[in-house]
Amino acid sequence: MTAAPTPIAILNCPSRRIPQLFTCNNGEYNCAFAASVVRSDYAGNGGDNNIVDSTQCSQPSTYAQGDSAAYWVGFPAQTGVCVAHSQLSMANITDGANNTYLVGEKYLSPDNYFNGADAGDNEDAYTGLNWDMVRTAVTPGSGTPPYNYQQPLQDTPGNTTCWNFGSAHPSGFGMAFCDGSVHRISFYIDLETHRRLCNRADGLPVDFSKF
């Protein structure tokens, strides 16, 4: 393992923490253990349902099962652009690349910037589909549709939620869209607009005046 213990400046927001190594709280299953790893201040768009983390949906029990196409038939569909066992083409983003989040800043409690105690920041930046690297518009534990949705948040001591987008900045958080544009989004963005921006294919328009 060489990537996980190598600091990379673009993985961290200077307003939150400098590029550095953190004690590894959880080991990986598909690579050698590293005692110190990098963590990311950014997360991909997981969509507007509650299938964001690999622990929230069934997983193959063996590599052979995971390599079988039959296993993945009927696998729960994620609505964002970071999805399990799949590659998306631009054609799959039917709402339009300029109307869909790609990746942006994730929420993190200042209490846990450096200790790895946050469930959304306790593994390395290469861990894959989990709360560390993917965020959503859905409130944790909201179950099946209709879901409850959540605002992006400014980093707040004492609040350890691990699904929100957000940042340490006072005025909002940065999001890159699938067309390559970057926008500063208000923490008070209209919640329905935020949800629509998380869903790549709900067919609903986005009002840019609402963020």
N, C-alpha and C positions, 0 to 999 in steps of 0.2 A: 504494500500500500504506500503510494507516494503522493497522491493528490490530497487526501484528507489532512495530512499534517503539514501542508504547504500554504502559508498565508497568501491570499490574493486580495489586493486592495478593493477591487470592484464588488466583493462580497459584503462589504460593510459600509454603513452610512457613517460619515465622519461626525455627524451630530449625536451618534449613539455610542460607537466604539470603534477603535482603530483596528486595522488588520492584526490579528494575533492568534495564538493557539489557546484552546480551552481544554480542560480535562475532559476526556471522553466518558460520558455517563452510560452509554449503551454501545455494545459492540455490534458489528455487522455480521451478516450470515454469509456473504459472498466474497469476503476479502479478509486479509490478515488484520489483526487487532492493532490499533494505534492508540497509545496512551494519551496523546494530545492531538486535537483536530481543529479544523476551521469550522466556523458557523456562519450562517448567512443572515443578513438583515432584510432579505428580499424573498418573495414567494410567488409561485406561479398561480394562475387563475384556475381554481378547481371547479367553478361553476356556482349554481344556485340550488343544489340539493345537498344532502348530508353525506354523500359518498366522497369524502375528501381524503381519508386516511385508509391505508390498506387494512387496518384492523376493523374497519366498519363494514367490510364485505368479505365474503369467503375467499380464501386463498388456496392455491394448490399445495398439497402436502409433500410433493416430491418435484424435482426438476422435470422428470418425465411427464408428469401430469401437467405441469405448466407449459410444456412444449406441445401439448396436444390441443389442436384447434377445438376439439369437441368439448374440452373443459370450459372454454370461454364463451360458448354459445349461451346466450341469455344472461351474460354477466351484467350486473347493474350498470346502467349508462350514466356516465358523468357528463355534465353539461358545460363544463369549461373547456379549456384548451390543454390542460395537464391531466391526462387520463391514463388509466391502468392498461398495460399490455396492448398499446395501440400507438399508431402514428396518424396524426391528422394532416390532411392537406388543406390548402387555403379554401378549397371547394367545400370543406366541411364547416367552414365558418360562414354560414349562410346569412347571418345578420350583417355581415360586412366587417372587414378587418378594422375599419375606423370606428366601429361601434362595439368592439369587443376588447376587454382587458387581455393582456398577455402575461405580464409580470409586474409586480410593484412592491412597495414597502409593506412589511408585515408588522402587526402590533406585537409589542413585548413589554412586560412590566419592568420598570427600572430596577425593581428589587432583584431581578433575575438576569440582568445583562451579562453577568460573568460567571454565575454559579451552575448553570445548566439545570436548575430546578424547575424551569418552565417546561411543560409538556410539549410546547411548540418551539423549543430551542434546546433540546437535550441530546441531540445527535448531530452528526456532521452535515456539511453542506451538500453531500453527495448521497444522502440517505434515500432519496427517491420520493415516492408518493406517501407523504405523511404530513402532519401539521407543521413540521419544521420548514417544509419547502413548498407547501401548497395551502392556500387560504380560500375562503368562500364567502358567500353572502348570507349563509344560513346560521342561525343560532344553534350552538352545541346542544345536542340532546333533544332537538325538536321533532325527532321521530319521522313519521311518514307524512306525505302531503296532506293538508296544506301546511307548509313550513312556516316557522317564524323567522324573520330576517333581522339582521343586525347591522348597526352603523359601524363604519370604520372608526377607529379610536386613536386619540393621542395617548402616547405611553403614560400610564398612570400607576403610581405605587399602590400596591394592594389589590390590583385587578389582574388576575392571572389567566384570563381567557386566552385561548390559543387558536381560535379560528379566524379572528378578524384581520382585515388589512388595517394599516395604521402606521404611525411613525412617531419619532421624538420631536418633530417640528411643531411649532405652535399654530400654524395656519392650515395645515393639511398634509397630504401624503402624495408621493409621486407614483404614477402608474404609466407604464409603457403599454401602448395598444398594439394590436396585431399588425397594424400598418406601419409600425416603427415610430409613430409619434409619441411624445411624452407629455403628460398633462399633470398639473397640480390639482388634486381633487380635494374638495373641502370635506372635513370630518362630518359636516352637516348636509352632505349630498342627499338629495331626495332618495329615500330608501328604495322605491320602486325603480328609479333610474339606475341605482347601484346594482340592483338585482339583474336588470336587463343587460348591463355591461358585463356581468359575470357569465351570462348565458350566451353561447355562441350561435344559437339557432332557435330562439323562441319566436322569431318572426315579428317582433314588436319594435316600433320605432324608438329612437333615443333622442330626447330633447337636450341639446348641448347647453342650453341656458340653465339647466338644473344642476350643473356641476361646474 
